[in-house]
Amino acid sequence: MSENRDKIKRLALNVRNNPTDSFSKFALALELLKNNQPQKALALFESVYTFDPEYLGVYYHLGKLYQSMNRFQDAEKCFKEGIVVAEHQNEQRTLSELKEALVLLEEEKNYED
């Protein structure tokens, strides 16, 4: 656990020193999720999503986080926007993952209804 805490401290320092560093924000958000801090992770993911819309990795993780919070419309929007970015960047693997996430979200929404 202390290794995770050290990593979080290191990444948080990177973000403080360079608030526009999307990679550090994204990595910190992932570590915070592992540390069961979804609200803090959400703030970081949303920051990357807003200020660096070409940062492709954020769409899947932010969408999944929205989904876990039952924010299905936000998750759907995020996955769909990510699909457009992945197509534009010709990132086939991420495109496939986002499309699959969208299908699973639709199934979950239909199950909930």
C-alpha beads as a LAMMPS data file, in Angstrom:
LAMMPS data file: protein, C-alpha beads

113 atoms
112 bonds

1 atom types
1 bond types

-500.0 500.0 xlo xhi
-500.0 500.0 ylo yhi
-500.0 500.0 zlo zhi

Masses

1 110.0

Atoms # bond

1 1 1 0.000 0.000 0.000
2 1 1 2.835 2.432 0.737
3 1 1 4.199 1.901 -2.781
4 1 1 0.840 3.036 -4.127
5 1 1 0.844 6.017 -1.752
6 1 1 4.351 6.980 -2.878
7 1 1 3.299 6.755 -6.514
8 1 1 0.261 8.940 -5.783
9 1 1 2.439 11.524 -4.033
10 1 1 4.919 11.556 -6.904
11 1 1 2.220 11.938 -9.535
12 1 1 0.389 14.595 -7.515
13 1 1 3.608 16.571 -7.306
14 1 1 4.015 16.269 -11.091
15 1 1 0.480 17.580 -11.577
16 1 1 1.054 20.455 -9.144
17 1 1 4.274 21.413 -10.921
18 1 1 2.769 21.057 -14.385
19 1 1 -1.040 21.326 -14.292
20 1 1 -1.336 20.864 -18.054
21 1 1 0.431 17.469 -18.030
22 1 1 -2.366 15.169 -19.174
23 1 1 -0.262 12.035 -18.779
24 1 1 0.428 12.720 -15.091
25 1 1 -3.229 13.600 -14.438
26 1 1 -4.356 10.442 -16.190
27 1 1 -1.836 8.250 -14.344
28 1 1 -2.750 9.859 -11.012
29 1 1 -6.449 9.245 -11.676
30 1 1 -5.760 5.557 -12.350
31 1 1 -3.781 5.261 -9.108
32 1 1 -6.540 7.024 -7.169
33 1 1 -9.052 4.543 -8.558
34 1 1 -6.856 1.689 -7.323
35 1 1 -6.850 3.453 -3.947
36 1 1 -10.674 3.657 -3.903
37 1 1 -10.871 7.409 -4.440
38 1 1 -13.275 7.656 -7.389
39 1 1 -14.302 11.292 -6.835
40 1 1 -10.718 12.519 -7.025
41 1 1 -10.094 10.317 -10.058
42 1 1 -13.247 11.691 -11.669
43 1 1 -12.037 15.276 -11.283
44 1 1 -8.711 14.424 -12.926
45 1 1 -10.237 12.415 -15.766
46 1 1 -12.728 15.218 -16.446
47 1 1 -9.892 17.739 -16.504
48 1 1 -8.011 15.717 -19.125
49 1 1 -11.247 15.190 -21.080
50 1 1 -11.997 18.922 -21.073
51 1 1 -8.559 20.405 -21.658
52 1 1 -6.945 17.708 -23.818
53 1 1 -9.692 16.119 -25.942
54 1 1 -7.123 14.352 -28.129
55 1 1 -5.886 12.322 -25.121
56 1 1 -7.532 9.131 -26.279
57 1 1 -6.989 6.982 -23.173
58 1 1 -9.271 9.119 -21.046
59 1 1 -12.473 8.255 -22.914
60 1 1 -12.606 4.596 -21.924
61 1 1 -11.688 5.113 -18.275
62 1 1 -13.895 8.161 -17.752
63 1 1 -16.787 6.391 -19.459
64 1 1 -16.357 3.325 -17.267
65 1 1 -16.192 5.506 -14.165
66 1 1 -19.393 7.282 -15.185
67 1 1 -20.960 3.883 -15.794
68 1 1 -19.962 2.675 -12.325
69 1 1 -21.643 5.791 -10.908
70 1 1 -24.835 5.035 -12.888
71 1 1 -24.269 8.143 -14.983
72 1 1 -25.229 6.282 -18.122
73 1 1 -25.849 9.296 -20.376
74 1 1 -22.422 10.718 -19.520
75 1 1 -20.822 7.318 -20.124
76 1 1 -22.548 6.947 -23.481
77 1 1 -21.500 10.450 -24.584
78 1 1 -17.925 9.787 -23.490
79 1 1 -17.671 6.459 -25.328
80 1 1 -19.199 7.925 -28.494
81 1 1 -16.851 10.920 -28.463
82 1 1 -13.931 8.584 -27.854
83 1 1 -14.948 6.502 -30.862
84 1 1 -14.763 9.608 -33.054
85 1 1 -11.313 10.522 -31.671
86 1 1 -10.059 6.936 -32.093
87 1 1 -11.269 6.861 -35.698
88 1 1 -9.612 10.205 -36.369
89 1 1 -6.333 8.950 -34.843
90 1 1 -6.675 5.579 -36.596
91 1 1 -6.270 3.755 -33.265
92 1 1 -7.988 0.469 -34.029
93 1 1 -7.444 -1.247 -30.680
94 1 1 -8.873 1.646 -28.677
95 1 1 -11.684 2.025 -31.192
96 1 1 -12.617 -1.617 -30.680
97 1 1 -12.489 -1.267 -26.874
98 1 1 -14.697 1.827 -26.935
99 1 1 -17.234 0.192 -29.248
100 1 1 -17.372 -2.866 -27.003
101 1 1 -17.777 -0.655 -23.920
102 1 1 -20.667 1.137 -25.629
103 1 1 -22.404 -2.170 -26.456
104 1 1 -21.994 -3.371 -22.859
105 1 1 -23.318 -0.056 -21.566
106 1 1 -26.399 -0.363 -23.774
107 1 1 -26.980 -3.886 -22.451
108 1 1 -26.645 -2.657 -18.868
109 1 1 -29.034 0.240 -19.507
110 1 1 -31.593 -2.135 -21.036
111 1 1 -31.237 -4.461 -18.057
112 1 1 -31.784 -1.555 -15.636
113 1 1 -34.979 -0.418 -17.401

Bonds

1 1 1 2
2 1 2 3
3 1 3 4
4 1 4 5
5 1 5 6
6 1 6 7
7 1 7 8
8 1 8 9
9 1 9 10
10 1 10 11
11 1 11 12
12 1 12 13
13 1 13 14
14 1 14 15
15 1 15 16
16 1 16 17
17 1 17 18
18 1 18 19
19 1 19 20
20 1 20 21
21 1 21 22
22 1 22 23
23 1 23 24
24 1 24 25
25 1 25 26
26 1 26 27
27 1 27 28
28 1 28 29
29 1 29 30
30 1 30 31
31 1 31 32
32 1 32 33
33 1 33 34
34 1 34 35
35 1 35 36
36 1 36 37
37 1 37 38
38 1 38 39
39 1 39 40
40 1 40 41
41 1 41 42
42 1 42 43
43 1 43 44
44 1 44 45
45 1 45 46
46 1 46 47
47 1 47 48
48 1 48 49
49 1 49 50
50 1 50 51
51 1 51 52
52 1 52 53
53 1 53 54
54 1 54 55
55 1 55 56
56 1 56 57
57 1 57 58
58 1 58 59
59 1 59 60
60 1 60 61
61 1 61 62
62 1 62 63
63 1 63 64
64 1 64 65
65 1 65 66
66 1 66 67
67 1 67 68
68 1 68 69
69 1 69 70
70 1 70 71
71 1 71 72
72 1 72 73
73 1 73 74
74 1 74 75
75 1 75 76
76 1 76 77
77 1 77 78
78 1 78 79
79 1 79 80
80 1 80 81
81 1 81 82
82 1 82 83
83 1 83 84
84 1 84 85
85 1 85 86
86 1 86 87
87 1 87 88
88 1 88 89
89 1 89 90
90 1 90 91
91 1 91 92
92 1 92 93
93 1 93 94
94 1 94 95
95 1 95 96
96 1 96 97
97 1 97 98
98 1 98 99
99 1 99 100
100 1 100 101
101 1 101 102
102 1 102 103
103 1 103 104
104 1 104 105
105 1 105 106
106 1 106 107
107 1 107 108
108 1 108 109
109 1 109 110
110 1 110 111
111 1 111 112
112 1 112 113
